[in-house]
């Protein structure tokens, strides 16, 4: 059992970090020119989980403030009795055999351990079993256990084993609080023999926060408690998307390429049914509790201590959360930027954060949280005339990407483009392509500078607008036109019919180039016409092979949804896939392309697709992707009654047209209202100016 648990998670990992990677700090309390002496920085960005792998004990004794110390739990919990240990082992074996326990069985177990909850939570083996029990527990049982440990939370949070149990409990409690907020309260099970009435989870969480009111500051840099502090902040705010760590690494989904994430965000914005980040329903009392925590932290946090925490491997993620949460944002931003005024003063410390391996993560969140009234002055103070340095820096370029994403208007984009326009050529073929993609996304978002962006890319790939056939190949291969195989080796663009990996020598298409192509298809008709015309020069055989590939299929999808290609060109693309629909339907990637082909096909060609699929029903339905296509195209209905299928498809087309017209009118109305409001504001300004001039003239006359 111990061997299996060690494979799942090593509880000794918290606190055992690399000691050479934390920069030493020099703090001058009286000087505003706060300097950070960086060690040599690696060329890779340090992500949020790597931040947590630093050692909080690595600061030199001279620079370490009083609040950063060794926070070992002062409480000595009673050791677990042998009888209770044997009982929990038998419970674990029953969980292993039956996987799920009944509600009554779980309640009996919690009643058995309630008198020794702290001892169970702090035991190395028993704490793992307790976590498994909590994951199966009902809302009432979670409340029952939390109620039993009230009064010793501060010590449990700082205990190495109990901290995992408490974090699991807090995470599960968030759903319970949401259910209570909408009126769903779990009654006690029949097996419950306790006479004590257990408060609601909302009340228990507020009581827990009151108990911890004097410990918030010490929890920030404690290697165990800091993770729970973040979980509490997420619970109270309802922002589960702020989570920075996922401990079950084996169960974690494979992470996307950071460049793919940049592009996917823009593609999501251009979808009609795009959804904002989900936020849990939280009780009103939680907002008041959050404000109280914020005030308590701000009382204890001086400028010097904030500067230490900003580059502290454990303190930095907590500050990031405080900056992102709406209820705590104002107070922390006031500490960072100074009191609210129309302008901000330059700070050497904030400037140092941009290139700092830990502080740069906080700087990204600060850029997002800057109030609109201060964004212009912030932009000019810290970034204007420094883009060339920051864009090529291994860490600062991520801050620049975030800044570009947060640009408020086309005027700011124009200023930025003036500096970056002739830097794009070198950035395209460097490891800093994220800046270029972010810039392209900003051009799409603000509908500005798209022609300038296209010209810059043409210069980078050394292609002229007349070389249509060469353009798409250069971008997709991510090579300049002067590379020999782009000009002369025609065979490199011909792919084998079967799906092959992008590491093959016969398949030179590059992920970076494919991402650039996807974004170019989102440009307006004038700016994106060149990439659309270039795409149409690709032979049909190659497009058919691209549709089956993980990278290229997304480019084909973008081509079918772009406004730069005419409806006639899209219909020609649909026809080029005739006799290949079954192959597309069976493919993981091709099935998505077939969905897009179906959306642009006319009713006549939809019948052709349905006929081809119905003839090879066994082949199509043998894969999950094929079954999804079978359902989306309504092939089963078409087999039973073609007339009913036609009517259904006509109804869907009419509904789609109706919704698209409604969306267009809504957009035009919004534009008109914004224009009217601007005109009104200008008129009001002129009136105010005229009235002030008249007052001045009257005053002169009186004199």
N, C-alpha and C positions, 0 to 999 in steps of 0.2 A: 504493500500500500504506500509506504513511504517513497519507494522508487517512482511509482506512478505520479505521486503528487509533486515530486521534485521536477519531473519532466514538464508538468503543467505550468508551474511557477516556482521560482526560487525566491523564498521570502527573505533571503539574506541579501538580495540585490539592492534594496534601498539603502543608500549610504555608501556602498562600495563602488566608487566611481574613479574615473581617471584623475590623477592628481596634477598632471602637467598642463592641463588645458585651460585652467581658470586664470585669467589675467590678474596681475597684482594691481591694486588701486592706490592712488595717491590722493588723499582727501585733504582739502584745505577749507576749514569751516568759514573762514573770513573772506575767501576769494571766490568771485563769481566765475573765474576762469578755471573751471573744474576740468582737469586733464585725466585721460585714461591712457596708461602706458600699455599698448597692445603688444602681445607677443606675435610671432610670425603666424599669419592666418593661412589655413588651408584653402585650396581653391574650391571646396565644396561648401554649400550652405549648411549650417548647422540647424537641423529641423527641431520641432518642439520636443520630440522624444529625446533627442540628443542633449537638449538643454538640461533635461532631468537627470542625465547621466553624469553630470559634473559633481564634484565633491564640494559640499557646502563648508567643509572644514579647511579649505585650502588657502584662505586668506591669511596674509601675514599678520602677526600680532600687532604690528604698528597701525595697520589700516583697518583692522577689524573693530567695528563699533561694539558697544556693550550689549546690544540686543542680539548679536550673532554669537551664539555660544553653543556648547554641546547640550542639546536638549534631551537628555535621557529621562525616562519617566521616574519621578521621585517615589511613586507608590510601589509598595511591595505587595503584590497580590498573592493570596494563598494558593499553594500548589494544588493541582487537580487531584482529587482522591482517586485511589485505584479502582473503587467500585464504579464511580462515574465514568472513568476512562474506559473500563470494560464495557459498560452500558453503551457508550458512544461508539465504540468499535463494532458492537453488535448492530447498532443502528446503521452504521456505514455499510456493513455487509448486506443488510436488508435493502438499502437504497441501491446497491450495486446489482442485486438480483432482480428487484421489481421496478427499478428506475423511479417510479412515482409512489409516494406515500399518500394515504387518504388524509383528509382534513383532521379527523379525530385522532389518527395516529400521530400526526405532527403536533397537535395540541397537547397530547400526553407527554411527548418528548420535551416540549418547551416548559411544561409544568415541572418536569423532573429536573431540568437544568436551571430554572429561574433563580434558585437560591445561590447558585454558583456561576452566574452569567459571566462575571468578570474573569473568573479563573478559567472557564472554558474558552473565552475569547483570547486570552493571553497564552494559552497552551499551544505549542507548535503544531501538534497533530490534531487536537480537538478543534482548533480554529478553522481548519479546512472543512471538517465535517459540519461545523456550524454554518459556514458559508453556503454549503450545499442545501442545508435545511432552510435557510433564509430564502434561497432562490425558489423553493417550492411552497413557501409559507403564504397564507392568505393575508389580506390587509389587517385583519384583527390580530393575527399572530405576530406580524411585524410591529404593530403598536404594543402588543404584550411584551415583546422582547426589549424594545426601546425604553419602555416604561421601567423595566427592571434594571437598566444600566444608568438611568438618570442619577446624577450626583457624582459619577466617576468618569464622565466623558473626557475631561481634559487629560487625565492620565491614560485612558484607553487610546485616545487619538495618538499619543506619543509613543505607545508601545508598538514594537515592530510587527507582531502577529495580530494584535487587536485592531490595528489601523486598517488592515485589509477587511476585517469583519465589519468595522464601522463604515468603511467606504461602500461596501456592498449594501449595507442597510440603508444608507442615505440615498444611494442611487435607486433602490427599489421603492423607497418612501416617496420619491417624486411622483410616481404614478398613483400611489395611494392618495396623496394630497390633491392631485388633479381630479380623481374620482370624487373625493369629498367636496371639492369646490363646485362640482355640478350636481351634488345631492345624493351621491351613491356611497352610503356608509355600510361597511361590512359588519353584520351582527356577530356576537360570539358563537362559536360552534357548540354543539350539544355536549361534547366531552369536557367543556370548560367547567371546572369545579371551583374556581376562585370567586370570592365574594366581592372583591374590589372592582369598582367600575373603572375601566380603562378609558382615558380621554381620547379624543380624536387625534389623528396624526398631525393635523395642523397645530393643535394646542401643544402636542409633545415637541414638535420642531421649534416652536416659539420658546418653550421652556428650555430646550437644549441651547438655543442661542443666548438666552438670558444667563444660563449657567456659564457659558463660554465668553461672556462679555468682557472679562478682564484678560482673556487669553488669546484674543484674535491676533494681536501683534506678534506674540511669541510663536504662534502657529505658522506664520508666513515662511520662516526659514528653518522650521523643523523638518527633518528629512522624511518623517512619517506623517505628521499632522498637516503639512502643506497640501497634500493630495486631497485630504478630507475637506479642508477649507475651500478648495476649488469646487468640490462636489456640492458643498453647502451653498456656495454662491450660485451655482447652476440651478439647484433646487429652488432657491428663493426667487430667482429671476425668471425661471421657466425657459431659459435658453440652453437647451441640451446640445445645440450645435457648437457651443463654445468648448466642448470637451477636447482636451489636448493630449490625452493618453488613452491607449487601448492596451490593456495588459495581456489579454489572451492573444498572443502573437500568432499562434498556430491557427486560430479560428479567423483571424483577420483576413479580409478580402485583399487581393493584390492591389497595391496602390497605383494610381494613375501617374503617368508622366506629368510633372508640373506644367509643361507647355500645353499638354492636352487639356488640363484643368482650365487654363486661361481661355482657350478656344471654346471649350464646352460651356463656360459661363455666358459668353456672348451668344452662342447658338441657342441657349435656353431663353435668353431675353427676347429672341426673335420668334419664339414659339408663341402661339396664341394662348395655349393652356399652361404657360409657365407659372410655377407656384413660388411664393416667397419662402424663406426659411421657416419651418414650423416652430411654433412656440406653445408651450404647455399653458393650460389654464391654471393660474395660481390665485390663492386667496388674497384679498386686499391687505390683510395683516402682514403678509410676507413682504410687501413693498415697504411698509413702515419699518419692518425689521431690517431690511437692506439699508435703508437710509440711516438707521441707528448704527449698524456695523460700519458704514462709511464714515460717520461722524467720529466714532470711537477710534478708527484707524487714523483719520486725519489729525486728531488730537495728539496721537503718539508719534506721528510721522513728521519729522523736520526735513528741511531741504537736503541736508547732508545725508540723513538716513535714507531718504528717497533715492538719492544718487547711488548709494551703495546697493540698494535693492534692485535698481534698474539694471545693474550688470551682475546681479547675483543669480546663480543658476536655479535656485528654488524660489527666490523672491520675484524674479522677472515674470514668470507665468501668472502669478497672482495679480501683479500690476496690470498685465495685459487684460485679464478678466475685468478688473475694476474699470478700466478704460472703455471696455465694450458694453458693460451693463448700463442701461439708461439711468437707473436710480442712483448709481455711484459715479457716473461719468463726469458730472459737473464739478464735484468737489475735487476729484483727482486731476482733472484738466486744469483747474484753477491753481493747484499746487505745481503743475508742470509748467504752465505758461504765465503764471502770475495772475493777479486780479483782473476781472473782466474790464477790458478797455477796448477802444477802437483799433489799437495797434499793439504789437508785441515787441519786446526787446530781444536782441540776439543773445543766445546763451551758448557758450563754448561747450558746455556739457551736452546739450541736445545735439549739437553739431558732431560731437565725438561718438554719440550713439549710432549715427548713420553707418559707420564703418566698424562697429564693434560686433564681435561674434555672438554675443548674447543680447546686448542692448538694441541691435538692429531689429529684432523681433518686436520689441516694444515700440520702436519708432514706426513700424508699419501700422500698428494699431492706433498710434497717435495721429498719423496722417489721415486715417479714416474718421477719427473723432473730432478733428479740428472744426470749430464752428464756421459756418459759411462767411461770417463777417470778418474772420481773421485769416481765411485761407489764402487770400492774395498776398498779404504781408508775410505769412509763413512761407509761401512758395518763393517769394523774392529773397527773403533772408537766408534760407537754408539750401536752396537748390539752383537759383538763377546763376548762370555762368559757371556752374560746377558739374553740369551733366556729363561732360566728356570724361571727367575723373570718376564719377559715381557709376556710370553705365558699364565701365570696364572693370570695376572693383568686384571681387568675388562675393562680397556680402551686400554692399551698398546698392548693387543693381536690383536686388529684390525690393528695397525700399522705393527705388525709382519706379519699378513696375507698379507698386501699390499707389504711388502718387499719381501716375498716369491714369490709373483706373478711377481715381477719385477726383479728377479734374472737373470743375464745376461748369465750365462753359467753353465755347469754341474759341474765345479770345485767349484763354489760358493755354489751350492746345496750340494756338498759333505761335505764342511766345516760346513754347517748348519746342515746336517744330523748327523754329528759326535756329535753335542751337543743335538739334539732333539731325537735321536733314542730311548733312554731309557726313555724319557719323554712321548712318544706317548701313552704308556699304561695308564697313569693317565689322559691324555688329552682326550682320547676316551670317557671315561665315566664322564667327567666333562662338564661344560657349555661352554667350550672353544673348541668345536669340529671344529670350523672354521679353526683353525690352522692346524689340521690334514688334512682336506679337501684341504686346500691351498697347503699343502706339497705334497699330492697325485697329485694335478693338476700340480705342478712343475715337479714331476717325469714323468708325461705323456708328458709335453711340451718339456722337455730336454732329454727324453728317457734315463733316468739314475736312478739308485738306486731303481728300481721297486721291485727287489727281496728283498732288505733290508726292504722296506716298507711293503711288504707282510709278512715277518717274524715278524715284529713289531706288525702287526695287529693280527697275530696268537697268539702271546704272550698275547696281550691285551684281546682277547676273550677266552684265555686258551684252544686252539684247536691245535691238531697236524695235519700235512699234511695227515695222514692216515684217519682221521675222516671226510671224505668228506660229509656225510649226515648231520653231526652236524654243519659244517662250515657255510653253507648258512642260516641255521636256527638261529644260534647265531648272525650273522651279521644283518639279517633282523629284528630280535626281539630286536637287540642292547642290548644283555645280554651275560655275560660270561657263559661258558659251565658249571660252577659249580652252577649255579642257578637251583633250584630243578625242576621248570616246564619245563626247556629246556631239561633236561635229561629224565624225567619220564613221563610228561603229554603229551602224543602223540596227544590228541584231540586239543591242542592249535593251531596246524598247519592246522587243517581242518576248512575251512571257509564255511559259508552258500553260496548257489549259487547266491542269490540276492546280489546286491551291498550294502555294509554296511559301516558305517563311521569308521574311524580309532580310535575312542574313545570307541568302543564297547569292552566289556570284552572278547568276543570270537575272537577278531581280534587284536592280540598283535604286528603286524608288525609296526615298528617304522620308522618315516621319516628319522631320522639320519642314521639308518642302511641301508635304501633304497638308500640314496645318496652315501654312501660308496660303496655299491654294484655296482651302476651305474659306478662309477669311476674305480672300479676294472676290469670291462668289457672293459675298454679302455687301460688296460695294454697290453704289448706285449704277444705273444703266450706263451713264457716260464713262465713268471711271472704270467699271468692270467689264465693259464691252470687249476689251482686248483679251482678257483671260477666257471669256466665253467663246470668242472666235477661235482662239488657240486650242481650246478643248475640243471643238468640233473637227479639228484637223487630225485627231487621233483615230487610227483605224478601228473599225467596229470590233475586230477580234481582240484587240488589246483592252478595249473598254469592257468587254465581256469577261475577260480574265481579271481585270481590276475589281469588278463587282463581287468577286469571290474572295478577295483578300482583306485582311483585317485593317490595313492602312488605307488602301486605295478605294475600298468600298465607300468610305465616308466622303471622299472627293466626288464619286459618282452621285451619291445622295445629294450633295450640295449643288451639283450641276442641275439636278432634276427639280430643285426647289428654288433656284436663283431667279431673280428678275432680269438678269443680264441676257438670258437665253429666251428667244421667242417661243411661243406655244408650238409653232410649227417645228422648230428644232427639237423640242422636247418629245414631240410625237414621233419624229424620225428616230430618236434614241430608243423609244419604246419599241418601234418596229424592228430595230436592229437586234433586239433580244429574242425575237421569235424563234421558237424551237429550243430555247434555253431556259424557259420559265420553270420547268421541273428542277433543273440543276440549281437555279437560284433559290427555289422554295426549300430545298433540302439543306442548303448551306446556312451556317450560323450568321454569316455576314451578308450573303446574297439575299436572304429573306428580307432584310431591312431595305435593300435596294428595290426588291420586288414591290414592297409596300409603297415606295415612292413612285415606281412606274405605274402602279395601279391608280394612284392619286391623279396623275396627269393624263392617263389614257382616256380616250373617248369611249362611249358605250359599245361601239362596234368592236373595238380592240379588246375591251374587257371580256366580251364573249369569247374572243379567240384565246385569251389567257385561261378562262374557265374551262373551255373545251380541252386545251392541252393538259391542264392539271387533272381533269376528271378521267381522261384516258389512262393515266398512270397513277391511279388513286393509291395503290399499295406502296409505290415508291415514295410518293409525296408524304403519306401519313406514317411512314416508318421513322421519321425524325420529329422531335418536338417543334422544330422551326417550321417544318412542313405542315404539321397539324394546325399551327397558328395561322399560316397563310390560307389553309383550307377553310378555316373559320372566318377570317377577315374578308375573303373574297366571296363567301357565301356559296361555295361550290355545291354543297349538299342540297341547298334550296334550289339551285339552278338545275340539278339533276331531277328533282321531283317536279318542278313547274317552272319552265323558263319564263313564262309570262309574268308570274308573281315576282320572280327574281328581277326582271326588267323594271317592273313598277317600283320595287324597293330601291333599286339603284338610282332611278330617276328622282325619287323622293329625297334620297341622300344628297344628290347633286343640287337640287333646289334649295335644300336647307343650308348647304355649304355656301351657295351664292348669296343667300339671304343674310347669313351671318357675316360674310366678308363685306357686303355692302354696309351693314350696320356698323362694323368696326371702322370702315373708312369714313363714314359720316361722323362717328364719334371723334376720330382723330382730327378731322377738319374743324369740327366745332371747338375742340380744345385749342387748336391753333388760332382760330378766330378770337376766342376769349382772351388768350394770352396777348394777341396783338392789340385788342381793344383796351386791355388793362394797361399795356405799355403806353398807348396813345393818351389814355386818361392821366397816367402818372406824369407824362411830359407836359400836358396842359396845366396840371396842378402846379408843377415846378415853375412854369412860365408865369402863372398868376402870382405865385409867392414872390418871385423875383420882381415882377412889376409892382406889387404892393410895397415891397421893401424899398424899391427905388423911389416910389412916390413919398413914402415916409421920410426918406433921407432929404428929398427936395423940400418937403414941408418944414423940416427941421432947419434947413439952410435959410429958408424964407423968414422963419421966426427970428433967427439970429440977426 
